[in-house]
Amino acid sequence: MRWVICALVVLVAPAGARAGDFDVLRGAQPVGYASYTNWSGFYGGGLIGEEFDGADFRNVGAAEITTIAGLDAGFDGIPIASFPRLSSLNTEAPSYSAFIGYNYQFEAAVVGFEMTFTKTSFNASIDDAESHSYFQNSNNTLYLAKYNVTTSASSKVDDYGTVRGRFGWALGNFLPYGFGGVSISQIDSAKSVNVNYCGQEAPYTCANPPPPSVPPPPAPIGSNWTLSDKNNGKWYFGYVAGLGVDYALTRNIFLRGEYQYIQFAAPDNIRLSASSVRVGAGLKF
């Protein structure tokens, strides 16, 4: 019956239109038909990239210094909380990732979920020491005391994983997409705050005591306090977001490039984040 219809079309249609009509009847795509790769199903692959890490230590030490300041009357009126403390650091490290996921496609729209595991070497440490001298009255004696604040902190991230939701739009062999989700990371962190002071009757100091020929002055004043904390291998949750594009080389093999941002949790008030640019390849099953 199909060939009969074709014969009738050949006889009736103008000569210039016959070739196009045959293509339609044979199942060819008409003008304006949306053509795109089928992305549905399971897939997996690997990525390599450069990671730009940020460690914000500015909140480390504030609570500890405030606590110590209330433990000794020798800190009364001394603005040790305003002593300069820690700042932020930026580092770089290579990253190596594996991913596995599932896509569901409805025409050009592609949605799915993906799990990743990343091996990296995010390691940052910092320390700061600040000293100032103040006059201090104690026991009806004027002392010249030197106050010292030393703060240190470090953090290290070796491994982290993500669970991400994806939404993409198929454009021929290209699949641009955005993603967001949660991250879980294993972090080592440590912090330490030491505050101490020592005062000698003015005009002398603990570093420059009076000579033996001078009558013995009142006993020096001073104290030494340290608060510290350390966590090894603890797991923390955060969030992840980014953009990327997949390109289908064949029906089952695709290339990938993406940008990813991760905000890790804040162990010991250390805020950690990582931005990475990654390229790789995958296999669609």
NORMO-V350288 format. One record per residue. RES is the residue in three letters. OMEGA is omega in whole degrees, 0 to 359 (none if undefined). Layout:
res=[RES	RES]
omega=[OMEGA	OMEGA]
This chain:
res=[MET	ARG	TRP	VAL	ILE	CYS	ALA	LEU	VAL	VAL	LEU	VAL	ALA	PRO	ALA	GLY	ALA	ARG	ALA	GLY	ASP	PHE	ASP	VAL	LEU	ARG	GLY	ALA	GLN	PRO	VAL	GLY	TYR	ALA	SER	TYR	THR	ASN	TRP	SER	GLY	PHE	TYR	GLY	GLY	GLY	LEU	ILE	GLY	GLU	GLU	PHE	ASP	GLY	ALA	ASP	PHE	ARG	ASN	VAL	GLY	ALA	ALA	GLU	ILE	THR	THR	ILE	ALA	GLY	LEU	ASP	ALA	GLY	PHE	ASP	GLY	ILE	PRO	ILE	ALA	SER	PHE	PRO	ARG	LEU	SER	SER	LEU	ASN	THR	GLU	ALA	PRO	SER	TYR	SER	ALA	PHE	ILE	GLY	TYR	ASN	TYR	GLN	PHE	GLU	ALA	ALA	VAL	VAL	GLY	PHE	GLU	MET	THR	PHE	THR	LYS	THR	SER	PHE	ASN	ALA	SER	ILE	ASP	ASP	ALA	GLU	SER	HIS	SER	TYR	PHE	GLN	ASN	SER	ASN	ASN	THR	LEU	TYR	LEU	ALA	LYS	TYR	ASN	VAL	THR	THR	SER	ALA	SER	SER	LYS	VAL	ASP	ASP	TYR	GLY	THR	VAL	ARG	GLY	ARG	PHE	GLY	TRP	ALA	LEU	GLY	ASN	PHE	LEU	PRO	TYR	GLY	PHE	GLY	GLY	VAL	SER	ILE	SER	GLN	ILE	ASP	SER	ALA	LYS	SER	VAL	ASN	VAL	ASN	TYR	CYS	GLY	GLN	GLU	ALA	PRO	TYR	THR	CYS	ALA	ASN	PRO	PRO	PRO	PRO	SER	VAL	PRO	PRO	PRO	PRO	ALA	PRO	ILE	GLY	SER	ASN	TRP	THR	LEU	SER	ASP	LYS	ASN	ASN	GLY	LYS	TRP	TYR	PHE	GLY	TYR	VAL	ALA	GLY	LEU	GLY	VAL	ASP	TYR	ALA	LEU	THR	ARG	ASN	ILE	PHE	LEU	ARG	GLY	GLU	TYR	GLN	TYR	ILE	GLN	PHE	ALA	ALA	PRO	ASP	ASN	ILE	ARG	LEU	SER	ALA	SER	SER	VAL	ARG	VAL	GLY	ALA	GLY	LEU	LYS	PHE]
omega=[181	181	175	179	179	180	178	179	181	182	187	187	174	185	184	184	189	183	179	180	177	181	179	182	178	176	179	182	178	179	180	180	181	180	178	182	175	182	184	173	179	178	177	181	182	182	171	184	176	184	179	191	177	178	182	183	190	180	181	173	184	181	181	180	178	178	181	181	179	184	185	179	179	178	182	178	180	187	182	179	180	176	177	180	188	181	181	177	174	180	176	179	174	178	181	189	170	181	175	183	180	177	170	185	173	189	182	182	180	176	179	177	185	174	180	172	184	173	181	178	181	186	180	177	185	174	182	177	182	182	175	180	181	170	183	177	178	179	178	179	177	180	169	187	177	181	184	176	178	182	177	179	177	178	182	176	179	185	170	178	178	168	190	168	183	170	180	179	184	177	186	178	181	174	172	184	170	181	176	181	183	176	172	187	176	189	168	180	178	175	179	177	176	176	178	174	177	182	178	180	180	10	182	177	178	178	180	183	179	179	182	182	181	177	183	179	174	181	178	173	177	175	183	182	177	172	183	178	181	178	179	173	178	181	183	176	175	177	183	177	178	180	178	176	172	177	182	174	177	180	186	184	178	174	182	169	182	171	182	175	178	170	179	172	185	178	179	180	175	181	184	177	181	171	183	173	190	174	181	182	181	180	177	185	none]
